[in-house]
Amino acid sequence: MKMKSNNSSSSEKELLFQNRIGKDSRLKKFSNDNVLLSPANAALYLDVSRKFIYEMIASRKIKSMIVGGRLRRIRLSDLESWLTSSTEGV
C-alpha cells in the first residue's frame, strides 16, 4: 500500500477543501423546489422566531408537510412565495 507524503501541494489541499464543503462543480445544484427546511431553519432564513413560524403554520399562511410521522418541513419555494405575497402592497 502506497502512503501519501506529507508534502501535498497547496492546490491539492484547496481542491480537497472545496470538495468537502460542497463546492465541487460536479455536485447537483438544487432548485428551491427540492429544498426542505425545518421550522428552526426557516426561522433562521427569515430572521424571525421559531414561534412565529409555528404560528404562521397553524394559521395556514405558510404551507408545511409532515415527514416521517413527526418531522415538520417547509418547502423553500413555499416560504419564498409566502414572503413575496405578504410583502406585496407594502
Backbone as CSV, one residue per row, in Angstrom:
resi,resn,N_x,N_y,N_z,CA_x,CA_y,CA_z,C_x,C_y,C_z
1,MET,0.835,-1.168,0.000,0.000,0.000,0.000,0.879,1.229,0.000
2,LYS,0.634,2.129,-0.906,1.449,3.318,-1.063,0.897,4.433,-0.175
3,MET,1.747,5.020,0.630,1.335,6.095,1.531,1.565,7.431,0.850
4,LYS,0.660,8.371,1.106,0.831,9.715,0.583,1.855,10.449,1.417
5,SER,2.639,11.231,0.782,3.615,12.019,1.525,2.934,13.234,2.135
6,ASN,3.559,13.801,3.145,3.024,14.986,3.808,3.265,16.241,2.987
7,ASN,3.960,16.125,1.882,4.298,17.280,1.060,3.290,17.478,-0.060
8,SER,1.996,17.459,0.258,0.964,17.689,-0.750,1.033,19.126,-1.208
9,SER,0.770,19.332,-2.479,0.794,20.701,-2.975,-0.400,21.471,-2.436
10,SER,-0.292,22.781,-2.408,-1.376,23.609,-1.872,-2.623,23.508,-2.739
11,SER,-2.465,23.313,-4.046,-3.638,23.200,-4.911,-4.420,21.921,-4.611
12,GLU,-3.725,20.851,-4.263,-4.411,19.616,-3.886,-5.189,19.819,-2.596
13,LYS,-4.603,20.533,-1.644,-5.283,20.809,-0.379,-6.499,21.690,-0.610
14,GLU,-6.375,22.690,-1.484,-7.503,23.570,-1.787,-8.638,22.793,-2.443
15,LEU,-8.306,21.903,-3.365,-9.319,21.100,-4.045,-10.029,20.191,-3.048
16,LEU,-9.271,19.567,-2.154,-9.861,18.710,-1.141,-10.799,19.516,-0.254
17,PHE,-10.376,20.706,0.155,-11.213,21.564,0.994,-12.487,21.950,0.265
18,GLN,-12.380,22.327,-0.999,-13.553,22.716,-1.778,-14.519,21.550,-1.924
19,ASN,-14.020,20.362,-2.156,-14.886,19.193,-2.300,-15.607,18.883,-1.003
20,ARG,-14.933,19.063,0.106,-15.536,18.742,1.393,-16.642,19.719,1.763
21,ILE,-16.575,20.949,1.318,-17.625,21.902,1.676,-18.671,22.043,0.579
22,GLY,-18.632,21.169,-0.407,-19.702,21.115,-1.391,-19.574,22.075,-2.544
23,LYS,-18.372,22.557,-2.814,-18.216,23.482,-3.933,-17.736,22.788,-5.192
24,ASP,-17.799,21.491,-5.193,-17.406,20.725,-6.363,-18.445,20.939,-7.453
25,SER,-18.018,21.355,-8.632,-18.949,21.664,-9.713,-19.697,20.427,-10.208
26,ARG,-19.225,19.249,-9.854,-19.906,18.029,-10.288,-21.145,17.731,-9.464
27,LEU,-21.297,18.401,-8.313,-22.470,18.160,-7.480,-23.695,18.785,-8.113
28,LYS,-24.809,18.114,-7.944,-26.064,18.602,-8.495,-26.484,19.871,-7.762
29,LYS,-26.894,20.846,-8.511,-27.427,22.072,-7.929,-28.891,21.834,-7.595
30,PHE,-29.292,22.243,-6.428,-30.677,22.072,-6.010,-31.479,23.297,-6.380
31,SER,-32.699,23.067,-6.840,-33.609,24.176,-7.068,-34.394,24.400,-5.784
32,ASN,-35.076,25.525,-5.683,-35.849,25.822,-4.481,-36.956,24.820,-4.245
33,ASP,-37.422,24.141,-5.290,-38.486,23.155,-5.139,-38.013,21.934,-4.366
34,ASN,-36.721,21.661,-4.398,-36.186,20.461,-3.759,-35.714,20.687,-2.334
35,VAL,-35.638,21.917,-1.891,-35.082,22.218,-0.577,-36.193,22.246,0.464
36,LEU,-36.028,21.436,1.516,-36.974,21.411,2.627,-36.272,21.939,3.869
37,LEU,-36.939,22.833,4.583,-36.368,23.429,5.787,-37.169,23.000,7.004
38,SER,-36.482,22.817,8.107,-37.177,22.617,9.375,-37.717,23.979,9.809
39,PRO,-38.697,24.007,10.711,-39.178,25.302,11.198,-38.064,26.165,11.804
40,ALA,-37.114,25.531,12.474,-35.992,26.278,13.047,-35.135,26.912,11.949
41,ASN,-34.866,26.167,10.883,-34.072,26.705,9.779,-34.844,27.753,8.989
42,ALA,-36.156,27.574,8.876,-36.989,28.581,8.214,-36.952,29.880,9.011
43,ALA,-36.968,29.765,10.341,-36.877,30.954,11.202,-35.533,31.648,11.028
44,LEU,-34.463,30.882,10.939,-33.145,31.467,10.696,-33.089,32.150,9.334
45,TYR,-33.678,31.509,8.343,-33.685,32.045,6.975,-34.382,33.401,6.925
46,LEU,-35.488,33.538,7.672,-36.250,34.786,7.666,-35.850,35.742,8.787
47,ASP,-34.975,35.297,9.679,-34.554,36.076,10.838,-35.746,36.431,11.721
48,VAL,-36.551,35.409,12.014,-37.699,35.540,12.909,-37.602,34.411,13.937
49,SER,-38.531,34.384,14.891,-38.511,33.332,15.913,-39.168,32.057,15.388
50,ARG,-38.831,30.949,16.033,-39.497,29.687,15.693,-40.978,29.771,16.007
51,LYS,-41.308,30.453,17.089,-42.710,30.612,17.483,-43.512,31.275,16.363
52,PHE,-42.927,32.301,15.745,-43.598,32.985,14.639,-43.859,32.020,13.483
53,ILE,-42.872,31.199,13.153,-43.027,30.219,12.067,-44.154,29.240,12.404
54,TYR,-44.169,28.727,13.639,-45.227,27.795,14.029,-46.595,28.473,14.011
55,GLU,-46.672,29.750,14.368,-47.937,30.481,14.302,-48.412,30.626,12.859
56,MET,-47.494,30.900,11.952,-47.852,31.015,10.539,-48.290,29.675,9.971
57,ILE,-47.673,28.585,10.433,-48.080,27.247,10.002,-49.475,26.932,10.540
58,ALA,-49.707,27.235,11.822,-51.003,26.951,12.442,-52.127,27.740,11.788
59,SER,-51.834,28.973,11.378,-52.860,29.783,10.714,-52.935,29.505,9.215
60,ARG,-52.156,28.526,8.757,-52.120,28.080,7.356,-51.677,29.168,6.385
61,LYS,-50.872,30.080,6.868,-50.306,31.099,5.985,-49.046,30.584,5.303
62,ILE,-48.340,29.699,5.977,-47.170,29.031,5.399,-47.507,27.551,5.277
63,LYS,-47.332,26.996,4.074,-47.578,25.571,3.857,-46.440,24.765,4.469
64,SER,-46.788,23.633,5.043,-45.768,22.728,5.566,-46.247,21.297,5.378
65,MET,-45.347,20.355,5.608,-45.684,18.945,5.488,-45.034,18.191,6.633
66,ILE,-45.592,17.054,6.937,-45.022,16.207,7.971,-44.295,15.059,7.284
67,VAL,-43.054,14.856,7.685,-42.201,13.830,7.090,-41.859,12.817,8.180
68,GLY,-42.037,11.564,7.896,-41.647,10.524,8.847,-42.505,10.463,10.087
69,GLY,-43.694,11.000,10.038,-44.598,10.901,11.166,-44.564,12.062,12.137
70,ARG,-43.387,12.674,12.358,-43.290,13.739,13.359,-42.559,14.986,12.884
71,LEU,-41.739,14.860,11.890,-40.904,15.982,11.468,-41.662,16.897,10.521
72,ARG,-41.728,18.150,10.849,-42.401,19.132,10.002,-41.343,19.797,9.125
73,ARG,-41.668,19.941,7.852,-40.754,20.572,6.904,-41.508,21.587,6.064
74,ILE,-40.786,22.620,5.662,-41.344,23.699,4.850,-40.524,23.777,3.573
75,ARG,-41.207,23.743,2.460,-40.531,23.866,1.167,-40.046,25.307,1.011
76,LEU,-38.785,25.483,0.625,-38.209,26.817,0.479,-38.997,27.652,-0.517
77,SER,-39.463,27.037,-1.588,-40.242,27.778,-2.584,-41.558,28.275,-1.988
78,ASP,-42.192,27.485,-1.106,-43.425,27.927,-0.432,-43.143,29.084,0.514
79,LEU,-42.020,29.012,1.204,-41.637,30.083,2.127,-41.389,31.387,1.372
80,GLU,-40.699,31.283,0.245,-40.422,32.483,-0.541,-41.679,33.044,-1.193
81,SER,-42.592,32.172,-1.626,-43.838,32.677,-2.213,-44.703,33.346,-1.141
82,TRP,-44.721,32.794,0.086,-45.440,33.439,1.189,-44.827,34.805,1.491
83,LEU,-43.523,34.873,1.498,-42.835,36.121,1.780,-43.154,37.163,0.712
84,THR,-43.162,36.757,-0.533,-43.470,37.662,-1.636,-44.914,38.153,-1.548
85,SER,-45.843,37.241,-1.280,-47.249,37.633,-1.210,-47.548,38.491,0.011
86,SER,-46.810,38.282,1.101,-47.068,39.070,2.309,-46.462,40.463,2.232
87,THR,-45.510,40.672,1.335,-44.896,41.997,1.205,-45.489,42.820,0.073
88,GLU,-46.366,42.219,-0.752,-46.981,42.972,-1.833,-47.937,44.007,-1.250
89,GLY,-47.940,45.166,-1.815,-48.818,46.241,-1.362,-48.274,47.015,-0.170
90,VAL,-47.017,46.742,0.191,-46.413,47.463,1.316,-45.780,48.725,0.831
